[in-house]
Amino acid sequence: MESNVGKPAGQQTEVDKPCIRECKKTGQTCCSQLKMFLVALSFAYFAKALSGTYMKSSITQIERRFDLSSSYIGLIDGGFEMGNLLFLAVVSHFGVKFHRPKLIGAGCLLMCLGSCLTGMPHFFMGRYKYETVIRTSVSVTRNTSPCVTYQNQSGGVVVPGRSSEGLNAGCEKEADSYMWVYVFLGNALRGIGETPVMPLGISYIDDFAKAENSAFYIACLQTVSLLGPMFGFLLGSLCAKLYVDIGFVDLESVTITPRDARWVGAWWLGFLVSAVIMLFASFPFWFLPKSLPKQGEEKMELGATAELSECVKKGCREATNTRPLPLKLADIAKAFLPSLKKLLCTPAYFLLLCGSILKFNSFIGLVTFKPKYMEQQFGQSASKANFLIGVLNLPAVAIGIFIGGLLMKKYKLGVVAGAQLSFGTSFVSFLLLMTQFGIKCENFKVAGFTVSYTGTSQISHNEKTLLSACNSGCTCSLKQWDPVCADSGITYVSPCLAGCKETTGFGKETVFHNCSCVAFAPPPSGNISVILGQCPRKDDCRRSFIYYLAVSVIGSFISALGATPGYIVTIRCIKPELKSLAVGMQSLVTRTLGGIPAPVYFGALIDSTCLKWGSKKCGGRGACRMYNSDAYRFIYLGLISALSGSSYFFMIAVILLLRKQFKRVEKKTQDDADGHTEIEFTHMDEADLNHDMKLVDCLHEAGANPE
């Protein structure tokens, strides 16, 4: 075969020079550069997952700090998906035409800025003031009567049915009430920055790795990236334990604990930490090449023939295609709609997409409100809920994903077998989820809401039921939430509504005595005094919580076994040139129809189970303080079950379709003497033909004999 490769430098053509440079460069460093990209992408996955899960873990803290309902919190959480979908389809399609590593690096920088913006409102808001009647600075010897003069921290007397702050003549709505918008915008900016990371990263690996290594690399990537959610929840646990204004207030003056519904942790701190991590994650991508030879082809024999072959596959093809006919954005855009049409007209992919939408709705609702569910159903603090998710659930998910990838590699599972494995594991996890309906705790015993003042069970959403004959002579606010606990296990919304006449101590040591409402359902001890805080759950609730954790961890592990096979089925059931677009469109559609609406309607339905709303500084409804735990459980688990169950109809249809589609191909593969174990694409012949035609043209233009 004739070639210009062996000519002196002065006689080489303009085509040869970049070919040889690219060939020598990639031939020596391809393997290490692919591994470097895999390591860099894993760290980027870790960083973005840490930031995203930290947002999930801080939902409760943000809700309380900004006095928002669960539906508003769902909107803020959905801001990430809104920002993501704005650019996801464009980046997924156009990104493969440009420098993919640099686009990923730029996305990491945007996520860094988004995390900073999310945490910034803390520095522009005043100190957090929770609603309470406790005076932290009074003398131990000074007694007050909450029943007679229900006082706030400013010493003002509260009129029944009105919030104490609403009585202040100069009270105006503060700008702080709109600061949550910056949290929403920061979350949206993170979503925009995340767009190139997943579709371009996975397509880059699948393009340049061996076919048998691709699934294993993706499994390794997902496994390492799951350290991000684990550390995100652990960071959320740490920050939730720290008081929101730590370093600016005397913690001895804080009369609430992390288990209190008014407690707000240092939610802003974790966003600044995640911003720094994201900044470091962006650095390596600026030093990685645009493209690489296919793994296994970089160690070809040296010589003119090998150099030309290497150049034709990489450098020469790029040189001949880009110099005479440079890529134009308009030309790329024209190809987008035909590519999208081909993709959506692939029946297996379309059915997978429909099932993914329902499954993603279920997953987003589950993850977003899981810490809150553990708080409300089992009486756990936000810090402990985040910690347990981080150290129990997420490691189980990571191990499951890794084992799923090993199964795909070891047994060389095809598309049909991968789809069956994904369906089977998901369905077993669904059955385990159904058992959680029976794992429950009783409602908190709160006088006027879940029990009457005499101790009989009831459920009431009406604040007027807080009034009783035992507190009829007191001037109590029905809006305040300052719970106290009696020895009987009944919680009273405030010491005033408990009918307490005397007070001793101050701060966290305050005790209220001679409480007339406690005498309506006296404890066996005969003590009619109350202490600060909500009454703890019973021992049987702790046992239920252990059962819940066990079922949740086992279900997470089994479900994760099918994650990698699910990814492989998605990218192997369509044409190879549509892989990046397929991954991007799946993310776009599922996030548009799942990631955005799911937190909002989950939150709105959860709001419907609220029994006691907090009050804002100048009046108006704040964050929910207590839920009907039975209704919460049925709505939360019922929605997740309904969405997951519906998705299985599409998954079954996909399996039947793939069996029919690959039956002939797999039969032919088994009869091959070459020992091939799998034909990955039904449209491979067309792709190979196009590649061969380009190869011949390239050889002609390089001055070589195509034979």
Number of C-alpha atoms within 10 A of each C-alpha: 10 15 17 18 23 14 11 8 11 6 11 14 15 12 20 26 17 17 27 20 14 21 25 17 13 23 20 12 13 22 21 11 17 22 14 16 21 20 16 22 27 24 23 31 28 27 30 29 21 30 32 23 24 27 27 23 34 30 24 26 24 22 22 22 24 19 23 20 20 25 20 17 24 25 19 28 27 26 23 27 29 23 22 26 25 16 18 29 26 17 22 27 24 18 20 21 14 13 16 25 27 20 22 28 26 19 23 32 20 23 29 30 20 28 29 24 22 27 21 18 18 21 10 10 13 10 12 16 11 21 20 17 22 23 20 18 10 13 11 14 10 10 15 18 20 27 24 17 18 25 23 19 15 10 13 15 18 22 17 15 14 17 24 27 20 18 15 11 7 9 12 11 12 11 9 13 15 12 17 22 13 17 25 22 20 27 30 27 26 31 27 25 27 28 29 28 24 20 28 27 26 20 24 21 24 22 20 19 21 15 14 14 15 20 25 21 20 23 26 22 23 21 24 18 22 25 21 26 27 28 22 30 31 25 27 33 27 20 24 28 20 18 21 22 19 11 8 9 13 9 13 9 13 16 20 20 16 18 18 18 25 22 24 28 27 23 31 25 20 24 27 21 17 23 26 15 20 28 18 16 24 26 16 19 22 15 13 17 16 13 21 27 23 20 17 12 17 18 14 13 11 12 11 16 17 14 22 26 18 28 28 24 21 19 28 28 20 19 22 23 14 11 11 8 9 11 13 9 10 8 9 13 13 10 12 15 11 10 16 16 10 12 21 16 12 13 16 23 21 17 20 23 23 17 24 23 23 23 23 22 24 26 17 23 24 19 16 24 22 18 26 22 22 19 20 24 23 27 24 22 23 32 25 22 23 29 24 17 23 25 14 17 20 23 20 22 25 25 18 24 28 23 21 26 27 18 20 23 17 10 9 15 17 20 26 23 18 24 26 19 22 24 22 17 19 23 18 13 20 19 13 16 19 14 12 18 15 10 18 20 21 15 22 25 24 26 26 26 28 23 19 21 25 14 19 11 15 13 14 16 17 11 15 12 14 22 19 17 11 18 19 12 11 22 21 30 23 23 23 23 23 24 23 24 25 24 18 19 17 26 29 30 25 28 33 30 30 36 30 28 21 18 22 16 17 20 18 18 12 18 18 27 21 18 25 21 23 30 18 15 18 18 15 8 8 12 16 22 23 27 19 24 22 23 21 17 18 14 9 11 18 16 14 17 20 13 14 20 17 14 17 20 18 17 23 26 22 25 24 25 27 26 24 28 28 20 17 20 23 20 23 19 25 24 19 19 13 19 24 26 27 29 21 24 23 22 26 23 18 22 24 19 15 24 29 23 20 28 27 21 17 24 22 17 17 23 18 15 19 19 19 24 22 25 25 22 21 17 18 14 16 19 24 22 17 19 23 23 22 16 15 20 22 14 17 21 18 15 20 24 17 13 18 23 18 13 21 19 13 18 22 17 16 24 21 14 16 19 16 12 15 19 13 10 15 18 10 12 16 13 11 11 7 8 9 10 14 16 16 20 17 15 13 13 10 10 13 11 11 10 12 11 10 17 17 16 14 23 22 12 13 24 16 17 12 13 7
